[in-house]
Amino acid sequence: QSFLLVLDARFSDIELREEEGIPTEEFLESCYAIVPVLDKLGPTVFAPVKMDFVGNIKKINQKFITNKEEFDTLQKIVLHEVNAGVAQVRNSATEALLWLKRGLKFLKGFLTEVKNGEKNIQTAL
């Protein structure tokens, strides 16, 4: 489990902006830093998780790079899409963020099981 210590970008290092929320660029960097961890956990078992994870990161990043100043926080991206009526459209950044959050929650649960001593990957999953 020592490979978790080498993450370049950590969620715990992200500084929330008082009124605006979670900085998009730092959040995406922290997400990208998890991708090699998925390979180490099990390139075959975690392949679908990794594909989903990376796809959702890319969707949010594609929205972010269209206007880095306007979309400098995740909240601004979601509000923009809600106001534009596209938040629930397939492949929206908002939908991608929802699935990314679910993926992170799943990964946290899995790693918690492993940390608590579960040796069987299938059981931990």
C-alpha positions as CSV (number, residue, x, y, z in Angstrom):
1,Q,0.0,0.0,0.0
2,S,3.1,2.3,0.1
3,F,2.4,3.2,-3.6
4,L,-0.4,5.5,-2.3
5,L,2.2,7.7,-0.7
6,V,3.7,8.8,-4.1
7,L,0.7,10.6,-5.4
8,D,1.7,14.0,-6.8
9,A,-1.6,15.6,-6.4
10,R,-3.8,14.9,-3.4
11,F,-7.4,15.8,-2.8
12,S,-6.4,16.8,0.8
13,D,-4.1,19.5,-0.6
14,I,-6.9,21.2,-2.6
15,E,-7.8,24.6,-1.0
16,L,-11.5,25.3,-1.3
17,R,-12.3,28.8,-2.4
18,E,-14.6,30.4,0.2
19,E,-17.5,31.3,-2.0
20,E,-16.7,29.6,-5.3
21,G,-15.9,26.1,-4.3
22,I,-13.6,23.4,-5.6
23,P,-10.9,24.5,-8.0
24,T,-11.3,22.5,-11.3
25,E,-7.7,22.2,-12.3
26,E,-6.5,20.9,-8.9
27,F,-9.4,18.5,-8.7
28,L,-8.7,17.1,-12.1
29,E,-5.0,16.8,-11.3
30,S,-5.8,14.8,-8.2
31,C,-8.1,12.5,-10.2
32,Y,-5.5,11.9,-12.8
33,A,-3.0,11.0,-10.0
34,I,-5.3,8.1,-9.1
35,V,-5.2,6.5,-12.5
36,P,-1.8,4.7,-12.0
37,V,-3.0,3.4,-8.6
38,L,-5.8,1.6,-10.5
39,D,-3.2,-0.1,-12.6
40,K,-1.3,-1.2,-9.6
41,L,-4.4,-2.5,-7.8
42,G,-5.2,-4.8,-10.7
43,P,-5.0,-3.9,-14.4
44,T,-7.5,-6.5,-15.4
45,V,-10.0,-6.2,-12.5
46,F,-9.9,-2.4,-12.6
47,A,-9.8,-1.9,-16.4
48,P,-13.5,-1.0,-16.6
49,V,-13.3,1.3,-13.6
50,K,-10.2,3.0,-15.1
51,M,-11.9,3.5,-18.5
52,D,-14.9,5.0,-16.8
53,F,-12.8,7.1,-14.5
54,V,-10.6,8.5,-17.2
55,G,-13.5,9.1,-19.6
56,N,-15.3,11.2,-16.9
57,I,-12.1,13.2,-16.1
58,K,-11.7,14.0,-19.8
59,K,-15.3,15.2,-20.1
60,I,-14.9,17.6,-17.3
61,N,-11.5,18.7,-18.6
62,Q,-13.0,19.3,-22.1
63,K,-15.5,21.7,-20.5
64,F,-12.8,23.3,-18.4
65,I,-10.5,24.1,-21.3
66,T,-13.2,25.8,-23.3
67,N,-13.0,28.7,-20.7
68,K,-10.5,28.2,-17.9
69,E,-11.3,31.5,-16.2
70,E,-15.1,31.1,-16.3
71,F,-14.9,27.4,-15.3
72,D,-12.2,27.7,-12.6
73,T,-14.4,25.8,-10.1
74,L,-16.5,22.7,-10.4
75,Q,-19.5,24.6,-9.0
76,K,-19.3,27.2,-11.8
77,I,-19.3,24.4,-14.4
78,V,-22.4,22.8,-12.9
79,L,-24.2,26.1,-12.5
80,H,-23.4,27.0,-16.1
81,E,-24.8,23.7,-17.4
82,V,-27.9,23.9,-15.2
83,N,-28.6,27.4,-16.4
84,A,-28.0,26.3,-20.0
85,G,-30.4,23.4,-19.5
86,V,-27.7,20.8,-20.4
87,A,-26.7,19.4,-17.0
88,Q,-28.7,16.2,-17.5
89,V,-27.7,15.7,-21.1
90,R,-25.7,12.6,-21.7
91,N,-21.9,13.3,-21.6
92,S,-22.3,16.7,-19.9
93,A,-19.6,17.7,-17.5
94,T,-22.2,17.6,-14.7
95,E,-23.1,14.0,-15.4
96,A,-19.4,13.1,-15.7
97,L,-18.8,14.7,-12.3
98,L,-21.6,12.7,-10.8
99,W,-20.1,9.4,-12.1
100,L,-16.6,10.5,-11.1
101,K,-17.8,11.1,-7.5
102,R,-19.4,7.6,-7.5
103,G,-16.2,6.1,-8.8
104,L,-14.2,7.9,-6.1
105,K,-16.6,6.7,-3.4
106,F,-16.4,3.1,-4.7
107,L,-12.6,3.3,-4.7
108,K,-12.5,4.7,-1.2
109,G,-14.8,1.9,0.0
110,F,-12.6,-0.7,-1.7
111,L,-9.4,0.7,-0.2
112,T,-11.0,0.9,3.2
113,E,-11.9,-2.8,3.0
114,V,-8.3,-3.7,2.0
115,K,-6.9,-1.4,4.7
116,N,-9.1,-3.2,7.3
117,G,-7.5,-6.5,6.3
118,E,-9.7,-7.9,3.5
119,K,-7.4,-10.2,1.4
120,N,-9.9,-11.3,-1.1
121,I,-10.2,-8.7,-3.9
122,Q,-13.7,-10.0,-5.0
123,T,-14.9,-9.7,-1.4
124,A,-13.4,-6.2,-1.0
125,L,-15.1,-5.1,-4.3
